[in-house]
Amino acid sequence: MMKGTKSAKAEIICVGTELLLGQIVNTNAAWLSGQLSLAGVYVYYQTVVGDNPDRLKQVLRTAVSRSDYIFLTGGLGPTQDDITMACTAEVAGVPLQLHQPSKDAIAAYFAKMNRTHITENNWKQALLPETCQPLPNHHGTAPGCIISMKTMKDDCHFVLLPGPPAEMQPMFHDFVLPWLTGQITSRLKHVFVRMAGIGESAAETLLRDLIDQQQNPTLAPYASTGEVIFRITQSLSNTEDEDLIQPLLEEIKKRAGPYIYEIGRRTLPEVVRDLLSAAGQTISFAESCTGGLIAKQLTDYPNASHVFAGGLVAYQNAIKRDVLGVDSGIFERDGAVSEKCAVAMASGCLKLFKSDWAVAVTGIAGPDGGTVEKPVGTVFLAVAGHGHTQTESLKLVGNRERIRTLAALNAYRLIRRVMNESAI
């Protein structure tokens, strides 16, 4: 936020035709929005524009008319279609000139890479606006910069950052964030309440009056597949330490406690990993309809090897029988998609991997294979270990991907619950 004001509008402009064509996923906007929110800056707009000078200048002029901070990523390279620096300088009314320290840094970077031939267009990256604040790039050749300009309403700041995340993110942390901290008079504090086992509508109904009454802190729900996240945000001045979040958080816990699996940023697989690690225990998975997704979600996070004994993807009944020891009679009497099969898979998995806990899942993810008795979306889960065996049957809806995702999420929800109950 600007000095002497209570709020500031920011927007993010990501430059590159490759973003519009879907050749590159635009992760920069999401990352920057999160960082700016933590710094106390509200992002009101996000725009993606191609490598077209007229359209980029039009977007920049619109941004100047409505925003105090304008963050641009991309288009700072040496080629002809890298137009961000020149277009922004033109809109700001500042001429470009050679910035010798940036030229020297580019030469040093190429020398470090053992590149002796530097083409002339590389020096284009050393042309910076005359009155800007240069931002060194220690991870590439394209420097960034901050351009400040006077408008009829107030100061306006352009912050130009390179497109590659490996260059953009450290530049933001090393140079932009310290500068930004000196500009703002307040900050935002966020707390995330993550829930599973309850739908978005039901969760919002539980907390409707708290959402309607919000001022500071604010309460906002976000839904993703299978879970609901509530974000509590308090606006603080840089000298204010009073915690207004805790009373609201306690009220949320009273109402929705059974569904809350995390107050923070960890996902369910992370929570289970940490529970296992704290207990010094291991887990294994026997997966049918999820095809290894449950194991993947655990191993997406570091240190999974400390708690993950192993997993088996067992689609064919012969594998369930020969490797996991599922009795053939279960297939004949109850079917491979059944509670008894899930229990037998979990028991066999426990023995196979000699783990403390085993989770099994069997189901029909579709789009084919369903029956009247067991339609697509029928899933059975089983958890075995430490003298406990618990099962859960699910009737899921959606396409194949959604059913598999929900099955994996509920598997983690079940093992977390069983582990917590066994520790009581």
SULKA-V471344 format. One record per run of one state. SS is the DSSP state (H for helix, E for strand, C for the rest). FROM is the first residue (numbers start at 1). LEN is the number of residues. If there is no record, write none. Layout:
# SULKA-V471344
SS_FROM_LEN + SS_FROM_LEN
This chain:
# SULKA-V471344
C_1_8 + E_9_7 + C_16_1 + H_17_4 + C_21_7 + H_28_12 + C_40_2 + E_42_8 + C_50_3 + H_53_14 + C_67_2 + E_69_5 + C_74_10 + H_84_9 + C_93_3 + E_96_3 + C_99_1 + H_100_13 + C_113_7 + H_120_7 + E_127_3 + C_130_3 + E_133_3 + C_136_8 + E_144_7 + C_151_4 + E_155_7 + C_162_3 + H_165_19 + C_184_2 + E_186_11 + C_197_3 + H_200_7 + C_207_1 + H_208_5 + C_213_5 + E_218_7 + C_225_2 + E_227_11 + C_238_7 + H_245_15 + E_260_4 + C_264_4 + H_268_12 + C_280_3 + E_283_5 + C_288_5 + H_293_7 + C_300_4 + H_304_3 + C_307_1 + E_308_6 + C_314_3 + H_317_6 + C_323_5 + H_328_6 + C_334_5 + H_339_15 + C_354_3 + E_357_7 + C_364_14 + E_378_8 + C_386_2 + E_388_8 + C_396_4 + H_400_24 + C_424_1
